[in-house]
């Protein structure tokens, strides 16, 4: 399976702007710029998109691991914070809240750590990855 996205940029890095489009067209000419990346402009930025990808991938992987252990997922909610400093992604921190019938906190924590280490986006990122988890 292959997926793709396209970026089109016009102008200089500070005054220019770009548009992102994904294969699925969920993003269709979505605006990004220097302001949306480093200031408070309206639009998206690469770090926000990486955070979304990491949160989504991790949550799907965690759901799979929970199911493999025989538990039923009521819901999982994950926030991903990407720390961008000195021109690099320094870390990715995942905060997950889970509603899973019958699972102990110790088993949940073990599966969270397993998902943190094994989701495909975690494997792709060459940075410090951490997580914290709570059961509802």
N, C-alpha and C positions, 0 to 999 in steps of 0.2 A: 504494500500500500504506500502510495506517495500522496502528499498534500502540498499545496502551494499557496503563496500569497505574493502580492506584487506591491512594491513601493515606487512611487513616482515623486521626485523632488525637483523643485524649480527655485533657482536663486541661490543666494549665499546662505551659509549655515544660520546666521542670526536673523536675517531679514526674509529669507525664503520660507517655503512651506512645502509640505508633501501630502500625498493621499495614499492610503493603504486600502487594498482590496483583497479579500480572501476568496479562495476557491468556492466556498459555500455561499458567498456574497452576504454573509452576516455582517462583515465589514465591507462597505461599498463606497469607495472614495472617501473614507474616513480621514478627517483632517489631523495632521500632526505638524509640529513646528518646534523651534527652539523654545518658544514661550511655553508650549504644552509639556515640554520635557524638563525645563529648568526653572520655570516661573509658574504663573497661574493662568495660563491660556486655556481656552476651550478646545478640547480635542484629546487625543490619546498620545501615548509615547511608548517606546520600546519596553521600558521597565514595567509599566502598567500591563502591557500585553504578556510579558513573561510571568508576572504575578498571577494573572488570570489563567495562563496555561499551567503553571505549577499547582495552583489551588485545584483546578479541575482535574488534572491528571492524578494528583495525590489522592483526592477524594474518591475517584473511581477505583484506584488501586486498593485503598483502604476498604471500600465496600466489598470488593472481590475477596480480600483476605478474611473479612468478617464472615462472609457467606461460606467460605471454605471451612470455617470452624463451626458451622452449623447455627450461627446466630442470624437473626433477621434484623436488618437495618430499618429503623423507623425513619431516621433522618440523620444526615451528616452536614455540617456547615463549616467550611474552612475559609479563613482569611489568610492571605499570603502577603507578607511585607517584604519587599525587595529593597535592600539598602545599596544605593548607588553612590559611591564616593571615589574621588581621585581617578575618575575615568573608567571605573570598573564596577561590576556588580560584586559587592563585598560579602553579601549574605542573603539568604532567603529564609524567612521564619514563617512557619505554618502554625496557625492557631485553629484547632478543630474542636467543635462541640458535637457530641454524638448522643443519639437516642437509640439505644439498642437493647432489646429485651433480654434479660438474663445474663448479660456479660458482666464479669467482675471488672473493677477498675484496673487491676493488674493485667488481665488478659487484653483489655482495651489498649493500655499503654504499650504492651508488647506488639500488638498489631499496628498501632500508629507508628512506632519506630521502624517496623518492617516495611510499611508503606513508604515512609520517609526515605528509606535507603533504596527501595526497589522500583518506585514509579519511574517510567521512562524519562520524564522531565528532570527528576532529581539526578538521574544518571548522566544526563546531558550537561547540567550545570556544573561548572568547575569552581565551586564556591562553598563556603560554610553553609550547611543547611541544619536548621534546628526546628523543633516542634514542641507544642504543649497541647494537652488534650484534657477535656472535661466531659463527663457523662451527665446528661440531664436526668 
